Amino acid sequence: MKSNLKLLAFLVVCSSTSIRLLAATTASNELKQDFQLAVQYELGESEFAPGDNITIEGLHGTTVAIRPGGTYCVTGTYTLNSQDEADLSFFATTTNKILTPVEAEQTMHVVKGTGSFRLIKKMTEEGYLHVSFYSRTTGKGFGGVYFGQGQWVLRDKHFSYTNPRAQMEDHSAAHEEVSFTGPNKVLFDYLGNPVAPPSSIDPAYTKEGLTHAMETAAQNAGISLATLEIDDSEFPFLVGVVFADPADKEKLKEQIRKVAAYAFSGGVGGDTSYAMNLVPYKAFPRDFGQRIYRRMMLREAVLYDKITTGPIVSSVAQAAPETPSLSYTLTVRPEIKRAFHGNDSIEIRSITGTAPKFQPGGTYRVVGTCRLETLKNATLCLGNTAKPGSQAIMASTGSALSKPLPNGTTEFDFTFTVLRPGLLHVTIYDMDNHDKNDNAYAGIYLGDVVFRR
């Protein structure tokens, strides 16, 4: 039962915050020509900073029922007083953490005052529609209104733009007692009980076997894994990885496919992190295949959430390891790794660490800003390009080695431990470039403090 509760006690809410400028407004007759169907909608929860407001006045689309595959145009008015400027965007909050491309028609730059808007979005999956304000400097939302149809009208978003503490308190509700009856029992019955590992389990499918296989695959691919996590709570055991470089995912998959014992059949995640099952169907205990697949979809989502944001539910509170004292300030002269375009840039503001220079075993914190204007879908990563071998860099507890980049200026703060010599770098990756060998767009090496052999 506890395993079932862990599967149910999560909600991944992800709303892309990548920002684009709407190039021009369009006359009302074009609205009728492109989106002839009036779409009925209900308003959900709304929250704004004092003096701000967004009013939805109309919704038209290619279908009268809001659904994946349809394209929708929302019109209305806004009032912005809390900030001098912002981005006004038409997004959908989904339960999928995979980032989706943001089109220019979804967002527009607005300035203090009152005006009208016309925003267009194509639905790629089910989600809670909303029009919201986003900061031009941090990319964070600071007010918006939800709307939609039926069950896809968000009436309680479980967080507050103006009171982050309330958001933390609300998310701690996972500790409340979960009902075993009513709708929950329907889900429990559907999932069934966990499947125990076979008594004669193939060594390749054990925690040790999967760990060794992933480390070997990474070594053969010449890449480093920032995180490797094996979920051995039930059979089949699942694999969760966070990549030090977004281009490494395809390299790892290529090596996995060379191992006859495993079957790569997809999973949950994106280019920077992934949760998956490698155990083939033929290895499942007889008559348990359906139950395994039902549970696997949720288990992969839980594991993905764990490797990207930390454990969802813990029956016993565990203290996170303390970050060592970063008492040294490092001086660097960054070197261009790949030239920047237009006004794009990466600026290192400070580097502190446990040693006066980068060295294996040392822990360091890199703080800076990244300005991006030329890409629609990008990720910023701190990596360590090393010779083929074991993991070369590891994110510290509570930190990460990558973050999505909206248009404008983004603050970054990476804390990590160097595990092996290599070339430390901060790089912008183009997530729309599917070159599995190199989708680096622009970046810098950390100057004279990198390892060169």
Secondary structure, DSSP 8 states (H G I E B T S, - for coil): -HHHHHHHS----B-------------HHHHHHH--EE---EEEEEEE-TT-EEEEEEEEESSSS--TT-EEEEEEEEEEEEEEEEEEEEEEEBS--S-----GGGEEEEEEEEEEEEEEEE-SS--EEEEEEE-TTT--EEEEEEEESGGGS-S--S--SS-HHHHHHHHGGGGS---SSTHHHHHHHHH-S-----TT--GGGSHHHHHHHHHHHHHHHT--EEEEEEE-SSSS-EEEEEESSTTHHHHHHHHHTT-TT-----EEE-SSEEEEE-S-GGGS-TT-HHHHHHHHHHHHHHHHHHHHH--S--SS-----------EE-----EEEE---TT-EEEEEEEEESSSS--TT-EEEEEEEEEE-S-SSEEEEEEEE-SSSS--EEE-TT--SEEEE-SEEEEEEEEEEE-S--EEEEEEEETT---SS--EEEEEE-GGGS---
